[in-house]
Amino acid sequence: MPTEYRQQLTLELPDHFRIQDFLDFHRRDQQALAERVSTNSLTKGLMLSGVPCQLEIGFNADQINVQLTAAKEPDPQSNSLSALAAHMLGLSQPIQQFEQMFSDHPQVGSLLRQNKGLRIPQAASAYEALVWAIIGQQISLTAAISIRRRFIQAAGQLTLNGLYCFPDPDSVSRMDPADIKGCGFSNAKIQALMRLNEWIQATPTLPNTLTTETAKQLNEQLLSIKGIGPWTVSYALLRGFNWLDGSLHGDVAVRRNLQYLLKMETAVDARYTEQWLQPFSPWRALMAAHLWAQQSSSGY
């Protein structure tokens, strides 16, 4: 019988925290291979310091209960459970400041009130966000979810309780490219993934939050990797680094929802959307998330 490491903590539930948004983000894969979502909790498999771990985040009336379980303790020097939970929940995002700043905006004021408390749920790691962004390039969400599921299964990292973990760079480096192709990756995406892995393994630990300067540097570094373009970078910075100022003007759903918001008869293009989002800096990506969410809470 293997030994079990367990760590628990409790966090205060912020006012107006949109629990359903957080759960919906992790509920996308209905087969629940790596994430299991109940009415008020998430159980997720993830790799920490090379150790398959099971993370549970549960909600009640005024607090968030967090528990990590694994066969052994992950490296305590590089893994903080409180920091991981706060990151995934988006607790550091200055949403009140954003909402106050634009509460009287003639076009979006009512939308912000409708979506009060909206945060951007984060992937468990920057690497997971980057890989997910590569998978999602130029395909439907349904197709991306299917590829992601097969990719996680092919990597074969399991928790003590049999939940699959999203693989870390070391796990992916050990995978045969033919097996990755069998998951549904195109040759171009396989090459982009391999180049990303090489860059990750040659880079110091990636931060979970960015400053304007570090975001600019990271943006340039990622764009230098062949197969990774502006949309992939903006989405990955949003989902993996809590960076709320990426301009998602190239996103089809953002443009469609902007057209809906402005009640325009014709579709808006990327250039128009980029210009429209500019005044919302340094929260352009947060504004884009409000556009996503106006028609579907699970759409962002």
Sine and cosine of phi, psi and omega as CSV:
sin_phi,cos_phi,sin_psi,cos_psi,sin_omega,cos_omega
0.00,0.00,0.88,-0.47,-0.04,-1.00
-0.92,0.38,0.53,-0.85,0.10,-1.00
-0.94,0.33,0.26,-0.96,-0.06,-1.00
-0.71,-0.70,0.76,-0.64,0.11,-0.99
-0.99,-0.11,0.68,-0.73,0.00,-1.00
-0.62,-0.78,0.69,-0.73,0.08,-1.00
-0.70,-0.71,0.65,-0.76,-0.03,-1.00
-0.74,-0.67,0.48,-0.88,0.12,-0.99
-0.40,-0.92,0.27,-0.96,0.02,-1.00
-0.80,-0.60,0.71,-0.70,0.05,-1.00
-0.88,-0.47,0.47,-0.88,0.06,-1.00
-0.97,0.26,0.70,-0.71,0.04,-1.00
-0.99,0.15,0.88,-0.47,-0.03,-1.00
-0.90,0.43,0.42,-0.91,0.10,-1.00
-0.87,0.50,0.62,-0.78,0.06,-1.00
0.88,0.47,0.37,0.93,0.04,-1.00
-0.92,0.38,0.79,-0.62,-0.08,-1.00
-1.00,-0.02,1.00,0.10,-0.07,-1.00
-0.84,0.54,-0.66,0.75,-0.08,-1.00
-0.90,0.44,-0.58,0.81,0.05,-1.00
-0.86,0.52,-0.73,0.69,-0.01,-1.00
-0.88,0.48,-0.72,0.69,-0.03,-1.00
-0.93,0.37,-0.62,0.78,0.01,-1.00
-0.88,0.47,-0.60,0.80,0.00,-1.00
-0.87,0.50,-0.58,0.81,-0.04,-1.00
-0.99,-0.11,0.03,1.00,-0.05,-1.00
-0.99,-0.13,0.01,1.00,-0.17,-0.99
-0.87,0.50,-0.63,0.77,-0.01,-1.00
-1.00,0.07,0.97,-0.26,-0.08,-1.00
-0.92,0.39,-0.31,0.95,0.02,-1.00
-0.98,0.18,-0.19,0.98,0.12,-0.99
0.79,0.61,0.69,0.72,0.00,-1.00
-0.94,0.35,-0.69,0.73,-0.08,-1.00
-0.87,-0.49,-0.22,0.97,0.03,-1.00
-0.70,-0.71,0.78,-0.63,0.07,-1.00
-0.88,-0.48,0.83,-0.55,-0.08,-1.00
-0.88,-0.47,0.77,-0.64,0.09,-1.00
-0.94,-0.34,-0.22,-0.98,-0.02,-1.00
-0.86,0.50,-0.58,0.81,-0.08,-1.00
-0.65,-0.76,0.43,0.90,-0.01,-1.00
-0.42,-0.91,0.37,-0.93,0.10,-0.99
-0.83,-0.55,0.71,-0.70,0.18,-0.98
-0.85,-0.52,0.84,-0.54,-0.14,-0.99
-0.73,-0.69,0.63,-0.78,0.12,-0.99
-1.00,-0.06,0.71,-0.70,0.01,-1.00
-0.45,-0.89,0.38,-0.92,0.01,-1.00
-0.99,-0.14,0.77,-0.64,0.08,-1.00
-0.78,-0.63,0.88,-0.47,-0.02,-1.00
0.80,0.61,0.62,0.78,0.02,-1.00
0.98,0.20,0.09,1.00,-0.03,-1.00
-0.96,-0.28,0.83,-0.56,0.10,-1.00
-0.91,0.41,0.82,-0.57,-0.07,-1.00
-0.79,-0.61,0.48,-0.88,0.11,-0.99
-0.93,-0.37,0.86,-0.51,-0.01,-1.00
-0.95,-0.30,0.76,-0.65,0.06,-1.00
-0.87,-0.50,0.80,-0.60,0.06,-1.00
-0.83,-0.55,0.90,-0.44,-0.02,-1.00
-0.84,-0.54,0.48,-0.88,-0.07,-1.00
-0.87,-0.50,0.62,-0.78,0.24,-0.97
-0.75,-0.66,-0.32,-0.95,-0.17,-0.98
-0.85,0.53,-0.62,0.79,-0.11,-0.99
-0.65,-0.76,0.16,0.99,-0.01,-1.00
-0.53,-0.85,0.26,-0.96,0.03,-1.00
-0.89,-0.45,0.83,-0.55,0.00,-1.00
-0.98,-0.21,0.81,-0.59,-0.09,-1.00
-0.84,-0.54,0.70,-0.72,0.04,-1.00
-0.63,-0.78,0.68,-0.73,0.06,-1.00
-0.87,-0.49,0.75,-0.66,0.00,-1.00
-0.78,-0.62,0.67,-0.74,0.02,-1.00
-0.38,-0.93,0.19,-0.98,0.03,-1.00
-0.94,0.33,-0.48,0.88,0.06,-1.00
-0.50,-0.87,0.25,-0.97,-0.04,-1.00
-0.95,0.31,0.79,-0.61,0.15,-0.99
-0.91,0.42,0.29,-0.96,-0.02,-1.00
-0.81,0.58,0.93,-0.37,-0.05,-1.00
-0.93,0.38,-0.33,0.94,-0.01,-1.00
-0.96,0.28,-0.43,0.90,-0.06,-1.00
-0.89,-0.45,0.03,1.00,-0.03,-1.00
-0.72,-0.70,0.89,-0.46,0.07,-1.00
-0.90,-0.44,0.86,-0.52,-0.03,-1.00
-0.90,0.44,-0.65,0.76,0.00,-1.00
-0.90,0.43,-0.66,0.75,0.02,-1.00
-0.92,0.39,-0.64,0.77,0.02,-1.00
-0.88,0.47,-0.73,0.68,-0.02,-1.00
-0.90,0.43,-0.71,0.70,0.01,-1.00
-0.88,0.48,-0.63,0.78,0.04,-1.00
-0.88,0.47,-0.80,0.60,-0.06,-1.00
-0.88,0.47,-0.57,0.82,-0.03,-1.00
-0.99,0.14,-0.17,0.99,-0.01,-1.00
0.94,0.35,0.54,0.84,-0.12,-0.99
-0.94,0.34,-0.35,0.94,-0.01,-1.00
-1.00,0.03,-0.06,1.00,-0.07,-1.00
-0.95,0.32,0.77,-0.64,-0.08,-1.00
-0.99,0.16,0.88,0.48,-0.12,-0.99
-0.94,0.34,-0.55,0.84,0.00,-1.00
-0.91,0.42,-0.65,0.76,0.03,-1.00
-0.89,0.46,-0.68,0.73,0.02,-1.00
-0.89,0.46,-0.74,0.68,-0.04,-1.00
-0.90,0.43,-0.63,0.77,0.03,-1.00
-0.92,0.39,-0.63,0.77,-0.03,-1.00
-0.87,0.49,-0.63,0.78,-0.13,-0.99
-0.90,-0.44,0.34,0.94,-0.05,-1.00
-0.89,0.46,-0.48,0.87,-0.02,-1.00
-0.98,-0.22,0.20,0.98,0.00,-1.00
-0.89,0.45,0.76,-0.65,-0.10,-0.99
-0.90,0.43,-0.44,0.90,-0.05,-1.00
-0.99,-0.12,-0.53,0.85,-0.13,-0.99
-0.87,-0.49,-0.10,1.00,-0.03,-1.00
-0.82,0.58,-0.74,0.68,-0.02,-1.00
-0.93,0.37,-0.54,0.84,0.03,-1.00
-0.91,0.41,-0.66,0.75,0.02,-1.00
-0.91,0.41,-0.60,0.80,0.05,-1.00
-0.93,0.38,-0.61,0.79,0.04,-1.00
-0.90,0.43,-0.61,0.79,-0.05,-1.00
-0.97,-0.23,0.48,0.88,-0.09,-1.00
-0.77,0.64,0.74,-0.67,0.02,-1.00
1.00,0.04,0.07,1.00,-0.06,-1.00
-0.90,0.45,0.79,-0.61,0.09,-1.00
-0.85,-0.52,0.16,-0.99,0.05,-1.00
-0.97,-0.25,0.98,-0.21,0.08,-1.00
-0.84,0.54,0.63,-0.78,-0.08,-1.00
-0.96,-0.28,0.51,-0.86,0.22,-0.98
-0.89,0.45,0.37,-0.93,-0.06,-1.00
-0.90,0.44,-0.43,0.90,0.01,-1.00
-0.56,-0.83,0.37,-0.93,0.08,-1.00
-0.87,0.48,-0.61,0.80,0.00,-1.00
-0.89,0.45,-0.69,0.73,0.02,-1.00
-0.87,0.49,-0.66,0.75,0.01,-1.00
-0.90,0.43,-0.66,0.75,0.00,-1.00
-0.91,0.41,-0.70,0.71,0.00,-1.00
-0.91,0.41,-0.66,0.75,0.03,-1.00
-0.88,0.47,-0.62,0.79,0.02,-1.00
-0.92,0.40,-0.61,0.79,0.06,-1.00
-0.91,0.41,-0.71,0.70,0.01,-1.00
-0.84,0.54,-0.65,0.76,-0.12,-0.99
-0.99,0.16,0.00,1.00,-0.03,-1.00
-0.88,0.48,0.87,-0.49,0.20,-0.98
0.86,0.52,0.49,0.87,0.12,-0.99
-0.69,-0.72,0.21,-0.98,-0.02,-1.00
-0.95,0.30,0.34,-0.94,0.04,-1.00
-0.87,0.49,-0.65,0.76,0.00,-1.00
-0.88,0.48,-0.69,0.72,0.02,-1.00
-0.91,0.41,-0.65,0.76,-0.01,-1.00
-0.89,0.45,-0.66,0.75,0.01,-1.00
-0.89,0.46,-0.65,0.76,0.00,-1.00
-0.91,0.42,-0.70,0.72,0.02,-1.00
-0.90,0.44,-0.70,0.71,0.02,-1.00
-0.85,0.53,-0.68,0.73,-0.02,-1.00
-0.88,0.48,-0.74,0.67,-0.02,-1.00
-0.91,0.41,-0.58,0.81,0.03,-1.00
-0.90,0.44,-0.73,0.68,0.03,-1.00
-0.87,0.49,-0.68,0.74,-0.03,-1.00
-0.92,0.40,-0.64,0.77,-0.01,-1.00
-0.91,0.41,-0.55,0.83,0.03,-1.00
-0.92,0.40,-0.54,0.84,0.19,-0.98
0.96,0.29,0.43,0.90,0.03,-1.00
-1.00,-0.03,0.88,-0.48,-0.11,-0.99
-0.87,-0.50,0.59,-0.81,0.12,-0.99
-0.98,0.20,0.11,-0.99,0.04,-1.00
-0.84,0.54,-0.52,0.85,-0.04,-1.00
-1.00,-0.08,0.19,0.98,0.11,-0.99
1.00,0.09,0.22,0.98,0.05,-1.00
-1.00,0.06,0.72,-0.69,0.02,-1.00
-0.96,0.29,0.52,-0.85,0.03,-1.00
-0.94,-0.33,0.60,-0.80,0.17,-0.98
-0.90,0.43,0.78,-0.62,-0.12,-0.99
-0.93,0.37,0.46,-0.89,0.10,-0.99
-1.00,-0.08,0.10,-1.00,-0.05,-1.00
-0.84,0.55,-0.63,0.78,0.00,-1.00
-0.90,0.44,-0.65,0.76,0.03,-1.00
-0.89,0.46,-0.69,0.73,-0.03,-1.00
-0.93,0.38,-0.60,0.80,0.00,-1.00
-0.89,0.47,-0.46,0.89,0.00,-1.00
-1.00,0.09,-0.14,0.99,-0.02,-1.00
-0.98,0.19,0.58,-0.82,0.08,-1.00
-0.97,0.24,0.77,-0.64,0.03,-1.00
-0.80,0.60,-0.51,0.86,0.03,-1.00
-0.91,0.41,-0.58,0.81,0.04,-1.00
-0.94,0.35,-0.60,0.80,0.05,-1.00
-0.91,0.42,-0.66,0.75,0.04,-1.00
-0.88,0.47,-0.60,0.80,0.03,-1.00
-0.91,0.42,-0.32,0.95,0.05,-1.00
-0.98,0.22,-0.25,0.97,-0.01,-1.00
0.89,-0.45,0.04,1.00,0.04,-1.00
-0.94,0.33,0.66,-0.75,0.18,-0.98
-0.97,0.25,0.26,-0.96,0.04,-1.00
-0.87,0.50,-0.63,0.78,-0.01,-1.00
-0.90,0.44,-0.64,0.77,0.00,-1.00
-0.95,0.32,-0.55,0.83,0.07,-1.00
-0.89,0.46,-0.70,0.71,0.01,-1.00
-0.90,0.43,-0.66,0.75,0.04,-1.00
-0.89,0.46,-0.65,0.76,0.02,-1.00
-0.90,0.44,-0.69,0.72,-0.01,-1.00
-0.91,0.41,-0.64,0.77,0.03,-1.00
-0.92,0.39,-0.64,0.77,0.06,-1.00
-0.87,0.50,-0.69,0.72,0.00,-1.00
-0.87,0.50,-0.69,0.73,0.01,-1.00
-0.88,0.47,-0.66,0.75,0.00,-1.00
-0.92,0.39,-0.69,0.72,0.00,-1.00
-0.87,0.50,-0.71,0.71,-0.08,-1.00
-0.95,0.30,-0.28,0.96,0.05,-1.00
-0.99,-0.17,0.06,1.00,-0.09,-1.00
-0.92,-0.38,0.63,-0.78,0.11,-0.99
-0.86,0.52,0.17,-0.99,-0.03,-1.00
-0.78,0.63,0.77,-0.64,-0.02,-1.00
-0.98,0.19,0.64,-0.77,0.01,-1.00
-0.97,0.22,0.37,-0.93,0.10,-1.00
-1.00,0.02,-0.33,0.94,0.05,-1.00
-0.76,-0.65,0.41,-0.91,-0.10,-0.99
-0.78,-0.62,0.42,-0.91,0.23,-0.97
-0.99,-0.16,0.14,-0.99,0.02,-1.00
-0.83,0.55,-0.66,0.75,-0.04,-1.00
-0.94,0.34,-0.72,0.69,-0.01,-1.00
-0.94,0.35,-0.52,0.86,0.07,-1.00
-0.90,0.43,-0.66,0.75,0.03,-1.00
-0.89,0.45,-0.70,0.72,0.01,-1.00
-0.89,0.45,-0.71,0.70,-0.01,-1.00
-0.91,0.42,-0.64,0.76,0.05,-1.00
-0.84,0.54,-0.72,0.69,-0.01,-1.00
-0.91,0.42,-0.66,0.75,0.00,-1.00
-0.90,0.43,-0.69,0.73,-0.02,-1.00
-0.93,0.36,-0.63,0.78,0.01,-1.00
-0.92,0.40,-0.35,0.94,0.04,-1.00
-0.97,0.23,-0.19,0.98,0.03,-1.00
-1.00,0.09,0.88,-0.48,-0.03,-1.00
-0.87,0.50,0.76,-0.66,-0.01,-1.00
0.99,-0.16,-0.08,1.00,0.05,-1.00
-0.89,-0.45,0.90,-0.44,-0.06,-1.00
-0.94,-0.35,-0.08,-1.00,-0.09,-1.00
-0.85,0.53,-0.69,0.73,-0.01,-1.00
-0.89,0.46,-0.71,0.70,-0.01,-1.00
-0.86,0.52,-0.69,0.72,-0.02,-1.00
-0.92,0.39,-0.74,0.67,-0.03,-1.00
-0.87,0.50,-0.68,0.73,-0.01,-1.00
-0.93,0.38,-0.67,0.74,-0.01,-1.00
-0.92,0.40,-0.64,0.77,0.04,-1.00
-0.90,0.43,-0.59,0.81,0.02,-1.00
-0.92,0.38,-0.72,0.69,-0.12,-0.99
-1.00,0.05,-0.35,0.94,-0.08,-1.00
-0.91,-0.41,-0.29,0.96,-0.11,-0.99
-0.80,-0.61,0.14,0.99,-0.03,-1.00
0.85,0.52,0.46,0.89,-0.03,-1.00
-1.00,0.01,0.92,-0.39,-0.17,-0.99
-0.99,-0.14,0.15,0.99,-0.07,-1.00
-0.90,-0.43,0.26,0.97,0.12,-0.99
-0.94,0.33,0.58,-0.81,0.00,-1.00
-0.99,-0.11,0.95,-0.31,-0.06,-1.00
-1.00,-0.04,0.62,0.78,-0.05,-1.00
-0.92,0.39,-0.32,0.95,0.03,-1.00
-0.99,0.12,-0.09,1.00,-0.04,-1.00
-0.98,0.18,0.81,-0.58,-0.07,-1.00
-0.88,0.48,-0.67,0.74,-0.03,-1.00
-0.92,0.39,-0.57,0.82,0.06,-1.00
-0.89,0.45,-0.72,0.69,-0.02,-1.00
-0.92,0.40,-0.65,0.76,0.01,-1.00
-0.90,0.43,-0.66,0.75,-0.01,-1.00
-0.97,0.26,-0.45,0.89,0.12,-0.99
-0.93,0.38,-0.66,0.75,0.07,-1.00
-0.86,0.51,-0.66,0.75,0.02,-1.00
-0.90,0.43,-0.70,0.71,-0.01,-1.00
-0.88,0.47,-0.69,0.72,-0.07,-1.00
-1.00,0.09,-0.04,1.00,0.01,-1.00
0.83,0.56,0.69,0.72,0.01,-1.00
-1.00,0.01,0.64,-0.77,-0.04,-1.00
-0.97,0.23,-0.49,0.87,-0.01,-1.00
-0.94,-0.33,0.42,-0.91,-0.02,-1.00
-0.90,0.44,0.55,-0.83,0.06,-1.00
-1.00,-0.09,0.58,-0.81,-0.02,-1.00
-1.00,-0.09,0.05,-1.00,-0.07,-1.00
-0.90,0.43,-0.62,0.78,-0.04,-1.00
-0.91,0.42,-0.70,0.71,0.02,-1.00
-0.88,0.47,-0.69,0.73,-0.02,-1.00
-0.90,0.44,-0.65,0.76,0.03,-1.00
-0.87,0.49,-0.70,0.72,0.00,-1.00
-0.92,0.38,-0.62,0.78,-0.01,-1.00
-0.92,0.40,-0.60,0.80,-0.03,-1.00
-0.97,0.26,-0.40,0.92,-0.15,-0.99
-0.82,0.58,-0.69,0.73,-0.02,-1.00
-0.90,0.44,-0.24,0.97,-0.02,-1.00
-1.00,0.00,0.01,1.00,0.08,-1.00
-0.88,0.48,0.67,-0.74,0.20,0.98
-1.00,-0.07,0.57,0.82,-0.01,-1.00
-0.77,-0.63,0.57,0.82,-0.07,-1.00
-0.88,0.47,-0.65,0.76,0.00,-1.00
-0.94,0.35,-0.55,0.83,0.08,-1.00
-0.91,0.41,-0.63,0.77,0.08,-1.00
-0.90,0.44,-0.64,0.77,0.05,-1.00
-0.88,0.48,-0.61,0.80,0.03,-1.00
-0.91,0.42,-0.59,0.81,0.08,-1.00
-0.90,0.43,-0.59,0.81,0.07,-1.00
-0.91,0.42,-0.71,0.70,0.05,-1.00
-0.82,0.57,-0.70,0.72,-0.19,-0.98
-0.99,0.16,-0.19,0.98,-0.11,-0.99
-0.92,0.40,-0.41,0.91,0.02,-1.00
-0.93,-0.36,-0.32,0.95,-0.02,-1.00
-0.45,-0.89,0.86,-0.52,0.00,-1.00
-0.92,0.38,-0.36,0.93,0.00,-1.00
-0.99,-0.13,0.11,0.99,-0.10,-1.00
-1.00,0.07,0.00,1.00,0.06,-1.00
-0.73,-0.69,0.00,0.00,0.00,0.00
